[in-house]
């Protein structure tokens, strides 16, 4: 499990082998009543219930990654976990195309989606994983049974690892129809604490009982992000989003590196004034950088994603998260096609 590649976030390491019992997993995401289009759920509990009604359960993160990546039999030595076993996508090492996965491509004129909506559950068979499952990358984010914890990866994890005993959000995997390729990697870890992800359902049956892992729970605190336009213009538009990233996931240009998953995110309707405060709940005691993006509602004349069409900015320096922390972020009009780490 995990990755140490150039797109890997701090929550994807260290790379480590885990042992799990054999299990059966749905070949496709669950379909809606018509039997073809994807079932989309609002909450993790809805996905859990959908599997329970069929006599199954949600996969663990380890089970999802096993189905998408394969085991250690695919590398140069079938008895060892080696570099050949760390394929980044279910189909292998080829970068995603619309034939392989329904996602959002990055082009010279900004993001271009393969489809205006999620595709039918039996689409993109060319992108099947090593055991025949399809749409493990792209189409819909898929929830797992694990509570999300950025530090759960350790060399001595138990068999059938099942994550912490409690948490604030659950891990989701695989990316969606409006997701960039970096977040569709097999090892990429995301959380349903973040807004805007389109969630589907894929269930597992039989298999081992997930082993709860002994790791201290995260403590969460509220911080305040003060957002203003560099031009001193009013903050106006469709939506204002603030996001926290681990300092270790910030690239050399001072921006979140491609593929890095946010720590937390919140948003609000722009207030039309010169400054706006947004509260953000983040894990305590972490070195974080804070970004903000303004959706102007007029993305046609602006480069990059609609979410940052009205301006984008990031805090000048990292800060250690604690209760009452206050951080300033200044928004500037985007001048190029910034790589957004999520839809």
N, C-alpha and C positions, 0 to 999 in steps of 0.2 A: 504494500500500500504506500501511497505518497509519491512525491516527486521532488527533485532538486534541480529541475530544469530552469531555464531563464524566465519562464512565465509562472513558476511556482510561488505561491504565497507562503508566509511564515507558518501557516497552519497546516501545510502539506508535508512537513518534515518532522522527524527524520524518515527516510524511506525504510520500511521494515517489513519483514514477512509475517503473515498471520496464518493460522490454521483454522479452517472452519469445516463443519460437517457438510455433506452433500445436501442439496436442497433443490426444489423445483421453483421456477419463477415464470410468471406470465411472459409469453413471447412478445406481446405488445402492451402498450398502455391500455387501461380499461376504456371501453367505448361507452358512449352515451346510449340513450334508448334506441336510436336508429341502428345501432350495431356497428357503425363505421366511424363517425366523428368522435374526437376525444372527449372523455368525461373530464370536466374542469371543476375543481372543488375550491371552496373559499378558505377552508381551515384544515390544519393538520388532522384534527379530530374527525373531520368528514372523510378524509382518506383512510384513517384507521378503521372507521366504522364500515366503509365500503369493503375493505379486505375481510373484516371479521364476519360480515354477512355471508361471505363466500367460503368461510372456514379457513381463511388464511390470515396473514399478518403483513405489515410493511417490512421490507428488507432492512437489515442493518446496513450501515455504511460499508462494512466489510463485504457483505453479500452483494451489494450493488457493484462495488469495485471488482469483485471476482467475476461477476457475470459480464461486465463491460471490458475487462482487461484480459481475462483468462487467468490460468494459474501459472505456475513456474515451468509448465511443460512446453511453453511456446518459445523459449529462448534457445541459446546455443547448447545448453546442457539441461535436459529435461528433469534432472535430479536436483538442480539448484535454482534459486531465484537470482537471475543475472540481468545484465543490461538489456538483453533481448526480450525480457518479460515486461518491460516498462513502456509498452505502447501508449501513446498519448490519447488515442481515440479508439472506439470499439472496433473499427475496421482496420486500424493499423497506424501508420505514421503519416499518411497523406493528409494534407491540410483539408479542412471541410469544404465541400462544394454543395450546391443545392441538390445534386443527385444523391449525395450521401446523407445529408441532414438538413432539416428545415431550420434555418437560423438567419442571422443578419450579417451579411457580408460587408466589409469595409472597402470602399472604392474611392476613386479620385474626387467624387462629388459627395462624399459622406456615406452613411449607412444605406444599404439596399437590402431589403428583406426578400428572402426566397418566396415567401407567401404572405398574404395580407392577414392570415389567421393560422392557427395550428392546423396541421394536415390530418387526414384520416389516420387511424391508428395503424393501418397496414401499409403506410407509405414508406418510401425510402428504404426498401429492402436491400438496396446495394450497400447501405451502410451498416449492415448487420454485424453484431459482435461475434466473438469466437464460438459461441454456442447457439447462434441463430437468432438472438433477441434483436429487435429493431427499435430505432428511436431512443436508444439509451443515451445518445447525445442529440440535443436539439428537440424541437417540437414542443415538449412540455417539461418543466422542472418536475422532478420526482422526489417525494418525501421519503425519508427513512425513519426508522424507529428510534434512532439515536438522538439524545439531547446534544445540541451543538456545544463543543468545547474546543477552543483553538489549540490547547496543549495536550490533547488526549493521545497523540501519537508518541509512543515510547517503544524502545526495543523489546521490552519484556511484557508485552500485552498478552492476555490470556487467550486460550482457544475460544472461538466464537465470540469475539469482543462485541459488546453491545453499548459502549459509551457510558457516560456518567449516570448516576442514580436520579439526578434532577437537573433542571436548567430553566432558562428563559425561553428558548426557542429550539427547534429541531433542525437537523441537517437536511438540506435538499441537494440533489445531484443532477448533473446531466445537461443543464441549460435548457432554453426554450426557443420558440420560433422567432423571438425578437432579441436573442442573445448573441453576442459576438463569440467567435470561435475560441478565444482564450478561456472563456468560462464554460465551454463545453468539454474541456479536457476531462478524462476519466478521473484524475486525481483532484480536480478542483472541488473545493468545499464551500458551500453557500449555506445560508441560514434563512429560515422563514421569518426571522425577526425583521428582515428587510422587506420593503414594500414593493409592489408592482410585479412580482413574479407570478406567472401563470402556471398553476399547479395541476398535475394530473395524478394518476394512481397506477401503480404496478405492484402486484402482490406476490408473496412467496408462500410456499406450502411445504410442510415437513421441515427438515433441517434441524440443526441443533438449537438448544435453548440459549438465547443471547446472555452472555456473562456481563453483569454490571461491573464496571471498573471503578476502582477506588482512586478518586482524584478530587481535590478540594473544589467545591463549587465556586463559580465566579460571583463576585460581589459587584452590583451595579449601582452607579451614582448618576445624578443629573448634572449636566454641564449646560452652559448657555453660549450659543453662537451668535455674535453680533454681526449682521450682514449689512453691507452698504455698497453702493456703486462707486467705483473710482471716479466716475464723472460727476458724482454728487446728484445724479438724476434720481427721480423716485423709483422705487422698486415696484414695478408693475408687470403684469403678464398673467400667465395661467397657473404656474406653480413654482414655489421656491423649495429646493431640496438641500439639506445639509447632510454630510456624510463623514464618518470617522474612519481613518485607515491607520493600521499599525505603522509606526515610523520605519520599521524594517521593510515595508512594502512600498516605500516611496523610492522612485528611480532617481538617477543622477541629474535629471532635469528639474527635480523638485516636484514632480507630479506622480500620482499613483502609477506604478508600473503595470503594463498590460497583464491581465489575468488575475490580478490581486483582488480578493474578495473584501468588501468593506467590513468593518467591525460593527458598525451601527449606522442607522439612517433615520431621518425624520423629515417632514415637510409641512408646508402650510401655504395657504393662499396668500399671494403678495399683498401687502397692506397699502401700497401706493404712496408710502412715505419715503423719506431719505434713509431710514435705517429700520431694520427689523430684527427682532430677537426670536430665536427658535431654541427650545429646550431639546436636548438630546440625551438619551440614557445610554451610558457606555460602561464597559467593565472598569472597575477601579484599579488604579495603580499601573496602568499601561501607558507607554510612550506613544502618543497619537498625533496625527496631523488631521486637520479638519478642512473639508472642501465645501463649497456651495455652488449650486447651479440654478440659474433662473430660466424657466421655460417662458419665453415671451408670447407664445401662441402664434408666432409669425415666423416659423422655421424656414420658410421658402427662401428668404433673403440672407440666411445666415449659414456659414459652414458648420459642419458637425451635427451632432444629434439635436433633436428638438428640445431635449431636456436642458440643454445649455445654450439655447439660441439667444437668450437675452443677456447672458453673461456667465462667466465661470471664474472661480478663484479658489485659492488654498491658503491656509494660514502660513505665515512666514517661518515659523519654527515649531518643533514638536513641543508638546506639553504633557506632563504626567497627569492622568485623569484623577480627579478628586472631587468630592462634593463641593459645589459652589464655583468650580472653575469657569472662567469667562474668557472667550477667545474671539478675536476680530478676524473677519474674512472680507476682503474687498473684491468685488466682482468687476471684471473687465470683459468687453466684447470679445468673443473668440476670434482669433485671427487665422486659424488653421483648422484642420480636421482633428480635433482631440480624440484620443482613444478612450472611450468610456468603458469602465470595467463591468458595467451591467446595463441592462436596458433601461 
